[in-house]
């Protein structure tokens, strides 16, 4: 498998994250978006990003949920 194939698959997965982050995200859906088996999807994603897809989803959701509080936190520190 070429590096460009892996980058393309991971890009598709990240696009799926961004459009579905507030809903249910399954490994089946991610592997379908990537066009690979569940095993290869997780392996490729972790190999390229250093995190599993579900670690990435958790981080994305935490970041998005904290955004409304950012201005409040900045004002508290001033």
C-alpha positions as CSV (number, residue, x, y, z in Angstrom):
1,X,0.0,0.0,0.0
2,X,1.4,3.4,-1.0
3,X,1.7,6.3,1.4
4,X,-0.5,8.4,-0.8
5,X,-3.3,5.7,-0.4
6,X,-3.0,5.9,3.4
7,X,-3.0,9.7,3.4
8,X,-6.1,9.7,1.2
9,X,-7.9,7.2,3.4
10,X,-7.1,9.1,6.6
11,X,-8.2,12.3,4.9
12,X,-11.6,10.7,4.2
13,X,-11.9,9.6,7.8
14,X,-11.1,13.0,9.1
15,X,-13.6,14.5,6.8
16,X,-16.2,12.0,8.1
17,X,-15.3,13.1,11.7
18,X,-15.9,16.7,10.9
19,X,-19.3,16.2,9.3
20,X,-20.5,13.6,11.9
21,X,-18.7,14.6,15.1
22,X,-22.0,15.3,17.0
23,X,-23.6,12.0,16.1
24,X,-22.7,8.3,16.4
25,X,-19.5,7.3,14.7
26,X,-18.9,3.6,14.2
27,X,-15.9,1.7,13.0
28,X,-18.1,0.3,10.2
29,X,-18.9,3.9,9.0
30,X,-15.2,4.9,9.2
31,X,-14.0,1.8,7.3
32,X,-16.7,2.4,4.7
33,X,-15.6,6.1,4.3
34,X,-12.0,5.0,4.0
35,X,-12.7,2.1,1.7
36,X,-10.8,-0.5,3.7
37,X,-11.6,-3.2,6.3
38,X,-12.1,-2.2,9.9
39,X,-8.7,-3.6,10.8
40,X,-6.8,-1.7,8.1
41,X,-8.7,1.5,8.8
42,X,-7.6,1.6,12.4
43,X,-4.1,0.5,11.6
44,X,-3.6,3.1,8.8
45,X,-5.1,5.9,10.9
46,X,-3.0,5.1,13.9
47,X,0.1,4.7,11.8
48,X,-0.3,8.1,10.2
49,X,-1.7,10.1,13.1
50,X,-0.3,8.4,16.2
51,X,-3.8,8.1,17.7
52,X,-6.6,5.6,17.2
53,X,-9.7,7.0,15.4
54,X,-11.7,6.9,18.7
55,X,-9.0,8.8,20.6
56,X,-9.2,11.4,17.8
57,X,-13.0,11.6,18.0
58,X,-12.8,12.1,21.8
59,X,-10.3,14.9,21.4
60,X,-12.4,16.6,18.7
61,X,-15.6,16.4,20.8
62,X,-13.8,17.8,23.9
63,X,-12.4,20.6,21.9
64,X,-15.7,21.5,20.2
65,X,-17.6,21.3,23.5
66,X,-15.1,23.6,25.2
67,X,-15.2,26.4,22.5
68,X,-18.3,28.2,24.0
69,X,-16.4,28.6,27.3
70,X,-13.2,30.0,25.7
71,X,-14.2,33.7,25.9
72,X,-15.2,33.3,29.5
73,X,-12.0,31.6,30.5
74,X,-9.9,34.3,28.8
75,X,-11.9,37.0,30.7
76,X,-11.4,35.3,34.0
77,X,-7.6,35.3,33.5
78,X,-7.4,39.0,32.7
